Amino acid sequence: MIRYCKDNTSAKISLSTNGVLLDNKDLSEKMISAGIDEIIFSLDAATADTYRKIKGYDNFDKVIKNIESFLKINANNTSVMSTFKCRIKPR
C-alpha cells in the first residue's frame, strides 16, 4: 500500500503505530524501502509500570526494543522521520 501510494500520488505517507507488531525486521525494512515518509510511535507510558497500569499487560520492553530496532534499521535513511508521542498520565 505504501509503495502504491508513493508511485501513484504525491501524498506524504505517515504511519502511526504502538510498535507492538514491529518485531519483524523484514516489515520495518519493507516500509522503509517502500518510501514511507514518517512513522509515529505512540506510547501510552514512559515507564513499564505505567504502561502495565494503562494497558493491563506488559509489552513495554518489547515496544521499546521494537522502536530501537526500527531506528537502527533506519539509521542510514534520512528520508524517514520518526516521531514519538507519549501519554504522561494514566487514565
C-alpha positions, -999 to 999 in steps of 0.1 A, spaced: 0 0 0 28 24 8 46 17 -25 13 21 -44 6 55 -28 42 67 -34 41 56 -70 7 70 -78 3 101 -57 23 130 -43 10 124 -8 32 123 22 28 88 37 27 85 75 20 56 97 11 56 134 19 26 154 21 14 190 52 -6 180 40 -40 192 40 -56 158 73 -41 146 92 -71 160 95 -82 124 127 -68 109 115 -76 74 84 -55 79 104 -25 90 128 -28 61 99 -31 36 82 0 50 114 20 47 122 7 12 86 13 1 91 50 8 73 58 40 79 94 49 71 94 86 64 68 113 48 79 145 54 58 176 25 63 200 34 51 235 9 51 263 35 55 291 71 64 298 77 35 322 69 -2 322 49 2 354 27 29 340 23 11 307 11 -20 325 -14 0 345 -28 17 314 -28 -13 290 -34 -41 315 -5 -62 301 33 -58 299 46 -51 264 66 -20 273 101 -36 270 91 -53 237 78 -20 223 109 -1 233 131 -29 217 110 -28 185 113 10 183 151 8 188 153 -19 162 134 2 137 156 32 144 187 11 138 174 -2 105 165 34 95 198 49 108 212 55 73 180 66 58 174 103 63 141 104 44 120 87 71 111 109 100 104 93 134 80 110 158 72 99 193 40 106 212 37 95 249 8 98 273 21 111 305 -8 105 329 -26 72 333 -63 71 325 
